[in-house]
Amino acid sequence: MIGKLIDVPRRTVAGLGAALVLACAVLLAAMTDSTMQPLPASAPSGEFSAARARTHLERFATEPRPIGGAAAERARNYLVAQLRAAGLDVEVQRAVGANASTGLASFGLVHNIVATRRGHDPTGTVVVAAHYDSAAMGPGVSDDAAAVAAMLETVRALGDAPLRNDLVLLMTDGEEDGVLGAEAFVREHPLGRAGGVLLNWEARGVSGPSLMFETSRGSAGLVEAYAAAAPRPRGDSTMAAVYRLLPNNTDFTPLTAAGFAGLNFAYIQRSSHYHTAGDSLANLDPGSLQHHGSTMLALTRALAAADLPALRTDHDATYFRLFGVLITYPDALVWPLAGLAAAAVAGLAAVARRRRLLSVPRLVVAAVSGLVPLVVSALLAQGLWELLVAWRPAYDGMGGLLHRPDAFRAAVVAQTALVVLGWHLLLRRRLGPAALAVGGLAWAAAFGVLCAAVAPGASFVFALPALGCAVGGLVALSVGRPLVAAAALTLGAVPAAMLLSGLARNVFDGMGLALGGAAALVTALLGLLLLPVAELCLPGPSARARARGLGRPEAGVRARGLAGAPVGALGLALVALLVPVLVAAGLAGDRFDARNPARTHLAYVMDAGTGAARWVSADPEPPAWTRRYVTGRDRTPLPPGYARGTTLWTGPAPTLDRAAGPRLTVLRRDGDRVELRVSAGRAARSLTLRIERPITEATAVTAGTAPVTVRVAGTRANTWPGEVRFRGLPDAGARITLRVQGADKVRITAIAETDGLAAVPGFAPRPPELVAATREDGELIAITRTYTV
């Protein structure tokens, strides 16, 4: 393969042409992942208009809407009125939602909006779902008001046309606090237990295309329906395969666990504003709203007219875009394609061995050493993030989701290229270009086989690039014309350039620079697959060196290595220089301002029993505004159970009304079972109980709702080991029953939480270049009382 191309006299021209083709492939992949042009309010009535949907956002999504808050009630009233005006039957489900995680039981009084429109000959139910609550730190325009507004515009665009199937619009409450509304819906509402087809809509940013990032099991029929109906389908099954392995969840999780078959959508770009005040109308990309809504309308129309049972399948589908076309195939082809890719790489190795371009020992060493650039690239990317955080501590609170990350991402790509090129040039002389190229392909084929076993939907993104590059190499070795061979190598690498670059972009968007090692690993793998094309840019050996190498592969290898050394060294030097330049450009360009603010954490904590009050911040280095309230990392005692094992910034704070705050009354104590009556006090929206001992079970009930019980495993970190949260606690309080491990007596700290800090005397609002951090205990007035029960 490469050995034959070493002798091409016009290899530089071929190399430049190959680089141009692959760059165009990467650019094409990026361009086909765009959103849609937003349509104005004057668009035809049967089409979705982002401008019309935006008018709804202006009415209900201009303020935070956490569960139980007054703003959530105002939004709910508006949405109910709009749905009823559109002719739907609307009810508000009032129930206690529940969820459990390690050491934690979460409850919330939810108000789900359930709007129905009956079909004339239903084969099932189509449920379109989104949540209307938001995180407490911001108005949640993208997460998830944009989808709710899209639902209203979708209903308008459907008009009075008869629908075959029943349609349900489900606007859930309490998603941000543990998918509480969706859990209550499937547990208590008849429609939640009836099953059907689910279309759920989310966001983890304020821009980007609406990606189908998750599917239910056995979703091949739905994927085909999506491919046929969506005007610009986006996303691939790699996302769905990886998401299934993660602990993350949305409303999609409890709904599909209850038997719904479905598809989950979100846009994820510019995620630095996620769960902050920056998730606002000003930052919403209208193209993302248009793409969300156009996809929603098209799928709702298609599924409302479909024979829904016919879409049920017993298998999944692989789906991805290539050259702007959504390609789908059943999971029965995953293993054959992964095996074919592995066989093609093995065949390439055999042919190259027969041509005396490599030996088996050199191939083995090359393949094993290929792990080095993969691991080193990932470690360097993580190291770069640590350096950025050390230089600019405010980055730590952003979780790697920066406002202007492009220069830093380019630095990760550049240092990855440096590692791959350095590894290649270091071993090229001893092992030979062919061994290194085939060894790199072996890793892609191996990842394809591994994913076929553990994450079938992601196998294609490795198997198809390995197959394309291997076939290109086989063609290059079988033809006699050098330029045709170069073209074969280049075209064979195009799938790798498109698929793996797209995967790296999605990883960057979804995980941020804090987990940049994952994107660097994908980029390094792409670099390994492009080694045959990179060889076109390196000079071949002189005629004398080639003559000395005839009949002696080792000598030929050394000659090729020596020939490429000066050019490779120059390339290494240029790339090495580029990395600090990009980092410096990133630091200079990514400065905080009113449009792209930094985050800071601040909370007010008062022990109502002692009257001691403190400002608290978990910032590693608080900004000047926060330092007005916290004085240092002292260990002044905070209320029992508030924090453990963590040194926080604190400062003295004025005392509020000590008569306010939570109340806890023991109703019954029977062995390890403790029954309590709890209330949060006036103005408080939520209550948290920190328990000195681990809890194994918790039950909550309020007036007019059914009791709900969750089982709890494990213990909480940095607090007392057991914790119960009740969001949206009504004024009358709730009855909570706990099973507590350990001693007869146990201490419980009750924390009443009120949104905002304006009620604290002396508090001054943040400057525009700062927003509240996304920590759950931030931007709260927390008044505590500790009881022994």
Protein Blocks (a to p, Z undefined) as FASTA:
>chain_A
ZZmmmmpmklmmmmmmmmmmmmmmmmmmmmmmcccddddfkbcfkbccfklmmmmmmmmm
mbccdehiaklmmmmmmmmmmmmmnopacdddddddddddehiacdddddddddddddfb
dcbdcdddddfbdcfkbgolmlmmlmmmmmmmmmmmnmmadcfbdcdddddehklnookm
mmmmmmmmmklmngpaddddddfbjedcdddfbdcehilmmmmmmmmmpmbdgddfklmm
mmmmpmbdcfklmmmmnopacdddddfehkllgoiaklcfklpcfklmmmmmmmmmmmmm
mmmmmcfklmpccbdcddddeehiacdddfklmmmmmmmmmmmmmmmmmmmmmnopacfk
lmmmmmmmmmmmmmmmmmmmmmmmmmmmmmmmmlmmnnopafblmlmmmmmmmmmmmmmm
mmmmmmmmmnopklmmmmmmmmmmmmmmmmmmmmmmlmmmmmmmmmmmmmmmmmmmmpmb
fklmmmmmmmmmmmmmmmmmmmmmmmmmmnommlmmmmmmmmmmmmmmmmmmmmmmpccd
dfklmmmmgoplklmmmmmmmmmmmmmmmmmmmmmmmmmmmmmmmmmmmccdfklccddd
ddddddfknopacdddfbfbacfklmmmpgbjcfbdcdehkaghiacdddddddddfkgc
cddddfbdehjaccddddebehiabdcdddfbdcfbdcdddehiacdddddedjdehiaf
bdcddehiafklpadddddehjfbdcdddddddehjklpghiacddfkbccdfbfkgoia
cddddddZZ
